[in-house]
Amino acid sequence: MNIIVCIKQVPNTTDVRIDPVTNTLIRDGVESVINPFDAYAIEEAVRIKERCGGKVTAITMGPPQAENALKEAIGLGCDEGVLVSDRKFAGSDTWATSYTLACAIEKLETYDVILTGKQASDGDTAQVGPGISTHLDIPQVTYVKKIVEINDKAAKVERMTEEGYDVVETPLPCLFTVVKEINTPRMPSLKGMMRAKSAKITKWTAADLDADPAALGLDGSPTRVVKIFTPEARKGGEMISGSAGEVSKELAELLKGEVV
C-alpha cells in the first residue's frame, strides 16, 4: 500500500510575529518544528504500513529548511521525503497550497491513502487537506479518530463529531485528516535517526510539476490577507449576587435595558 502523509513546518512558538507589509509570518530567527497535528498523521501512516505493508512518503511545501521536517519524519518511520519548494509558491493561500501539493502527489503517480493533520498550528484553517482531495477528485473523511479497518480497496473509520463519532466507510484512494485522539506518536528510534541523517530528500520546483503557473503562489490565490490586528481587550463582566430570584430579576432588568 502506498501511503502519503502531508506535513508542514511551523514556528515553534506562540509568539507569532506578522510582517506589516506582506501580512505573512516572520520566520527568521524562529525555531521551526513539524506541525503538532501532523505528528499524529505520520504515526498513523506508519501504523498502516505496519498493518498492510507498503511504504510511506512524506511530502511538504515550504522553504529549503523544510527539508529538516522531512528528515524528522523519516526518523519517525516514513520511507521517503519530497520537498516542494520554489519562490513561485510564495504567497500561496490554502487553495493554491492544496493545488500545488495535489500536483506533487499526482507526480508520485501511485497512492492509496493520503493523511494530513486536521489543521496547522500557524493558520488553523483546516482547509488544505480537504483542498487536496478536491483537486485530486477523491473522497475525503475529516477529523478521523480511528481507522477501524483498511485494505487495498476500502477503509472503515470513525469520524469525531461534537456529539460522539460517525462510522464512515469509503473506497480507496481516499484522504483522511486526523485528530490527536487517533494515536500516541512514537519517539524516533536510533535506527530511524541514523537513516534520517543519511536520507536523500527529493526536491521539486514549479518546473518539475505539471501545474498551471497561473494557479500557483499569490497569483493563484483567490483570497488575500488585507489586514491583521489585535482586537481590543474586553471589559470585565459585572457580578450579580443574591438569591436565585433576586439574581434573575436583576438580570432581566439589565437585559431589558440592553434590548431597549
N, C-alpha and C positions, 0 to 999 in steps of 0.2 A: 504494500500500500504506500502510495506517495503522499506524504503529509507536508503541508506548507504552513509555517507559522509566521505571521507578520508582526514585527515588533517595532518599537520606536525608542530612540534615545531621548531622554527628557532631563531637564535640570534637576539635580539632587538638592533641592531647596524649596522652602515655602516662600522665600523672599524673592519673588519673581519680579524682574525689572523690565519695563517696556520702553523701547526706543520711541520717543515722542514724535519723531519724523516719519518712521516707517510703520509704527504701531505693531511691531513684531517683538518677540522676546529677545532680550540681550543675553547671549550665551557666553560671551567672552568672560573668562575668569570664573566661570561657574562649573563645578563638577557635574558630569553627566552620568546617568545610570539607565539601565533598562526600565522602561515604564513599569511600575509595580504590577499593574493588571496583566501585562504581557508575560510576567513570570509564571502566572497560572496557565497561560496558553502554551508556553514552552513545556511545562511539566506535563500537561495533558497530551500534547503531541508526542512526547517521548513515551508516555504510558500506552498510547495507541500503537506505537511502533513495537513496544514490548509485547502487546497482546496479539497483534496481527502481522508483525514483520514489516519490512519495507524500509523507508528512510524518511528523515525529517530535514527539510530545507528551511532555514531561517532567512527571511528577507526583510530589508528595511530601506526606506528612502530617507536620505539625510546627507549631511556634510561628510567629508572624508573621515573625520574622527568617529563616525558611527560604526566604523569597522570594529571598534573595540566592543561594542554591544553584540555584534555578530560572533566574535570570538568567545565572548562570555556565554552566549547561547550554545555554542559548540561544546564548551566546557560542561554545560548542563545536560548534554546528551544529543543535541542536534548533530546531524552529519555534515551539512554543508551550509555555507552562508553566502548570500548575494546582497551586495550593496549597490543601490541605485542612486547615483549622485551626479549632479550636473547643475551649474549655475542657472540653466534654463528652467529648473524646477523651483527656483526661488519665488516666494510669494504665493505658493500654492495654497488654496483653501482646501477643505475636506473633499470637495468634489474632484478637483484637479489631482489631489494626492491619491484618492482612490482610483482614479483613471490611470495614473502612472503606475501604481502598484499592480493593477489589473493587467496592464500591458506587459509588465515584467513577468507576471505569473503565466500569461499566455506564451511567453518566450520559453518558459520552462517546459511547455508542451503537455506534460502529463501530471495530473494531480487528482487525488480522490477527496481529500479533506483539507480545508483551509481554516486555520484557527487564529483568532485575534483576542486580545483582551477586550473587555466591554467598552473601555474608553481610555484616553490618555490623560495622565495627571496634569499636563500643562494646558490642555484645551478643553477637556471634559465634554466634548460634543457627542461622543458615541456614534459618530456618523461614518467614519472611514470603513469599518468592517462591512456594514450594510451597503455602502457605496461600491466596494469591491465586488460584492455579489451581484449588484445591479449591472455593473459594467460587463461582468462575465456571463450574465444571464443564467445564474444558477440559484438554487434555493438557499435560503439563509434561516438560521434559528439564532435569535439573540438571547442573552442572559442565561446561557446554559449552565446549570448547576451540577449536572451529572450525565455522563454518557452511559446509558444502560446497556445497550447492545450496539455493535458496529461490525460490519463485514465489508467486502468489496462492492456490495450492491446498495446497501441501505444502512440507516442508523436509527436508533430509538434513544431519545434524550429527554431529560427533564428540564423544562424552561422555567426559571424562577419568576414568580409574579408577586404582587403585593399581598395577595390572599393565600399564597401557597406555591404551587407549581403546576404547570401543564405537562402532559406527556405528549411528545411530538415524534412522529415517525416521518422520515424524509429519505428520498433516494439520494445516492451519491452521483456525481460530486456535489458537495454542499459546503457552505461556510458557517462556522459557529463562532459567536462571540461568547466568551466565558466569564463567569463571575468568580470571586475569590472563594466561594463556598465549594467549588468543584474539587479542590485538592489542597495539599500542602506541598509547595515546591521543595525539591531536594537541594542539598548543597552540592557544589561541584566536587567530583572525586579527583584524586591526584592524577589518575589516568586521563580523566577528562581535561584537566587543566594543562597537562603536557601536550595532549592532542590539539587543544585550542591554541597553544603557543606557536605551534608549527603549522597551523591550518592556513591554507591559501584561500582567501576570500575572492569570489568572483565579483568583478566591478563592471557595471554597465552605466553608460551615459545615455543621454537622449538619442544620440545617433544609433545606439545599439537596439533601441526599441522600435517596433513597428507602430509608432504613435503619431497622431496628428499634432504637429508643432503648435497649432493654434489652441489646442486643448491642454497645454502644459503651463505650469507656472502661473504667474499673475494674469497673463492673457487668457488662460483657460479657466480662471476662477470667477464664477458668477457672483460671488459675494466679496465684499470689501469691509475691512475694519476701518471705519471713518472716525471713530472717537473712542478713547478709553479714559475712564475717570473713576475715582474712588467716591462712592456715594456718601452723602453726609451721614454722620452718626445719628441714630435715632435717639430721641429724648427718652428719659426714664419713664416708666409707667407709673400710674397712680394706684396706690394700695388702698383697698376698701376693707374695713374691719367691722365686726359686729356679728349679730346672729344671721342665719340664712335669710330670714325675712327682711331684715334691715339692709343687708348687702344687696339682695335682689331688687329692693325698692330703689335704693340709691343708684344702682347700675342702670335700671330702667330710665331714671330721670336723666342720667348722663347721656345715654343713647338717644333719648328723645331730643335732647338739646343738639346733638350732632346731626340728627336727621333734619331738624328744622333749619 
